[in-house]
């Protein structure tokens, strides 16, 4: 095994590195793009819950309302 890449040939490589005084290899992290806060997930979950409740109890007008409300919250495609 190559001792420079963090593998020491033992069951616990981290413990072996601490015992011998070697430092673990630092990994380089890159920033990722995160979406902005949006209520789309909450609204979709609300209407999905209403729809499922009404389908279980056969409340058809409420099920239709759940389908209408859930259908309008489709996520928009990402802007390039």
C-alpha positions, 0 to 999 in steps of 0.5 A: 500500500502507498502510505502517502494516500491515506491507506495504511493497510490496517482496518482503521487507516485514520487511527494509524495515521494519527499514531504515526503522526501523518496528517490526512490529505486535505480535499479541495472543495468547490462552491456549488450553485444553490437555488434561491428560497422558494415556496414551491415545495411547500405549496406542492406538498400542501396540495398533494396532502389535500389531494391524497386525503380527499382521494382516501375519503372520496371527497371528489370536489376536494380531490379536483381542487388538489389536482388543480392546485398541484398542477400549477406549481410545476418547477420552471426549467433552469435558466442557462 
